[in-house]
Amino acid sequence: MPGRAILWTSWAADGVFAVTAVPAALGVGALEGVAVGVAVGLFGVSIPVWVYGFGLAVARTARGDDVVVASLFFLQGSAPRRIQIELLGGLGACVVIAAATAVANPFGVLVPMLPLGLTGLWGARHGTYPPRRRTTEGPMKEGSPSG
């Protein structure tokens, strides 16, 4: 299965987030600082993941693939259903954990950026996209309804 490491990373990040955020939200004082550190750390990891994935998607578009937001980040029509369910399931689990623990750790609401970025990275690296359609119209003229 292509992108197995991306799938594993998404679920592993959810696990680490849950193991620190849930006990801290339930009052385990010793994990409060750890939960904040993990949340900020996972968000920090998401930034280069997003930049890299977006860069790959832009490069694919430049090569002629029709990459759009829905097919890149939600894998609509660009990934097998199993992959889509697994990656979006990880995102959903992360959102639930973040929502359930947000009062105790407001930084946790940043964590879902990582599984969403990993979904985009999977789409950019392994997704299948149709070729971009070429238009036969010339450049827009000044004064036209669109220009």
DRENBATI-108378 format. One record per residue (C-alpha): residue in one letter; x, y, z. Coordinates in steps of 0.001 Angstrom, whole numbers, plus 500000, padded with zeros to 6 digits. Layout:
N
AXYZ;...
***
This chain:
147
M500000500000500000;P501517503341498997;G502178505887501721;R502022503417504605;A504418505583506643;I502106508580506247;L499138506546507490;W501122505220510430;T502416508688511340;S498907510123511347;W497603507497513765;A500747507575515909;A500409511339516328;D496765510847517358;G497874508273519925;V500547510505521433;F498098513408521522;A495398511303523223;V497782509760525774;T498859513197526971;A495761515362526439;V493052513110527872;P494667512464531287;A495614516143531579;A492003517109530837;L490842514650533499;G492971516404536109;V496323514610536077;G498372517677536924;A501704516035536120;L500712515805532436;E499417519353531932;G502764520754530803;V503506517636528777;A500126517901527037;V500799521522526075;G504295520620524842;V503010517699522779;A500227519810521257;V502592522624520305;G505180520121519062;L502690518287516842;F501488521602515451;G505130522559514826;V505637519341512878;S502522520078510821;I503983523264509343;P506793521644507295;V504435518778506393;W501973521321504951;V504685523253503112;Y506191520090501620;G502821518595500659;F501615521849499131;G504869522211497204;L504476518706495785;A500880519489494792;V501951522695493035;A504644520757491173;R502084518161490062;T499794520932488855;A502677522447486906;R503269519039485274;G499654519000484111;D497682517249486860;D494345518779487907;V494932518922491667;V492146520673493589;V491607521166497316;A488921518477497672;S491036515844495949;L494236516849497754;F493087517262501361;F489918515131501371;L491139512608498759;Q487879512836496792;G488462510739493716;S492243510734494124;A492749507836496550;P491345504377497151;R488381504440499535;R490334502515502188;I493090505132502266;Q490543507954502341;I488699506374505283;E491894505680507203;L493394509159506810;L490148511075507305;G489291508770510215;G492554509787511860;L491707513428511261;G488242512916512745;A489660511176515810;C492093514037516319;V489314516629516045;V487256514728518654;I490232514566521047;A490978518255520516;A487351519250521100;A487024517080524207;T490196518456525793;A490117522067524550;V489047523570527866;A491994522020529695;N494499522538526865;P493573525221524332;F496738524466522336;G495259521075521485;V492963522663518907;L496056523175516721;V496891519471516565;P494369518476513818;M496535520466511403;L498980517536511409;P496627514749510243;L495077517141507715;G498549518037506436;L499492514351506284;T496343513663504265;G497408516391501851;L500913514974501725;W499532511531500868;G497385513092498149;A500319515053496737;R502649512046496690;H500352509155495846;G497033510557494633;T495820510069491077;Y494508513122489270;P493072513720485835;P494990515899483400;R494302519600483651;R491882520887481032;R493280523398478604;T491118526274477542;T490967527270473891;E490107530870474662;G492745533510474227;P493774536003476871;M491006538082478418;K490509541443476799;E490109544606478766;G486478545579479111;S485212542000478820;P482726540873481501;S485410538740483178;G488195541261482947;
***
